[in-house]
Amino acid sequence: MTRTPLPRTPNRLDAIEGSRDLDEQMLGMIVSLASEVTVLRARLDACERLLVSTGALEKGAIDAFEPDAEGQAEREAQRQQSMQKIFRPLREAALKDLEATEGATQ
């Protein structure tokens, strides 16, 4: 069986004629996130299968895991940082649209 490696980064999409910067940013975010999720799921599946096959982890242990308060706080901080990074282009495009709209009404 021949394995085809997954791409490390998504390809840049061509602009869609007539679309706003905000639309382009949103589409780019969705494609990028979908690509990342696909790669992460494949890697996580490989890790789980390797750990179960060596006996280092029981099947279902990851789903049953409950982090302690410190671990939960670290996860929340990482989640907040990720959300800021993911939504930054969308926020910037929305601000640009708002400035253009306000400039046109003055």
N, C-alpha and C positions, 0 to 999 in steps of 0.2 A: 504494500500500500504506500503510495506516494503522499507525503504531507506537504500541504501548501501553507507556508507561514502566513500568519495574519499580519496586516500592515501595522507598522508602529505608529504612524500618524495618518489621519484622514487626508484625502486629496482635496485641494481647494476647488470649490464649486464655481462654475461660471456664473456671472451675474444674470439675473432674470430681468429682461427688458421691462421697464415700467414699475419695477418694485422699489420700495423705499429702503433706505439704509437699515431701518429698523427690521424690515422683513428679511433682508439679507442676513443680518446678525442673528435673528431668531432661527432661520434655516441652518445657518452655519453651526449654531449651538446644538441644535437637535442632531445633526449629522455627526458632529464631533462626540457628543455624549453617547450616541448609539454605538459608535465605533469603540469608544472606551469601555462601555459596558460589555460588549461582545468579547473583547480581549480579556477583561478582568474575569468574566465568567469562565472562560476557557482555562485561564491560569488557576483560578480558585478550584475548579473541578479537578485539575491535575494535582494540586496540592492535597486536596482532601483524599483523592484516590491513593496517592502515594503514602500518606499518613495512615490510612486505614489498612493498606496492604502490608505495611511494616509492623502493624500492631501498636503504633504510637498513639493512635486515636481510635475511639470506637465510632462506628457509623452512627450519625445523628448527634454526636457530641457538640458540634458547632451550633446546630439549631437550638440545643438545650442550654447553651452558655448564657449566663447572666453576669455582666460586668459589675464590679463593685463601684462605689460612689466615685472614687478617683478615676477609674477607667471610664465611667459614664461621662464625667466632666471633660476628660481628654477627648472622648469621641465627639461631644457637643462642640468643643472648641474647633476641632478639625472640620466638623460639618459646617460651622459658621464660616470658616476660612474658605472652604470649598465653594459654598454658595456665593460668597462675594466674588471669587475668581470666575466662576461660571457665568454669573449674571452681569459682570462688569461691562462686556461689550454691548449688551442689551440696554443697560442703564445709560451708557454713554451715547448710544444711538437715539434713545428716547429724549435725552437732554438736548441733543443736537436738533431733533425735530421740534421740540418745545421752543428752543431759541429761534428757530426759523419761523415758526408760527407767530411768536410774539413780535419778531422783527417785521413781519408782513402786516401786522395790525397796527403798527405805530406810524 
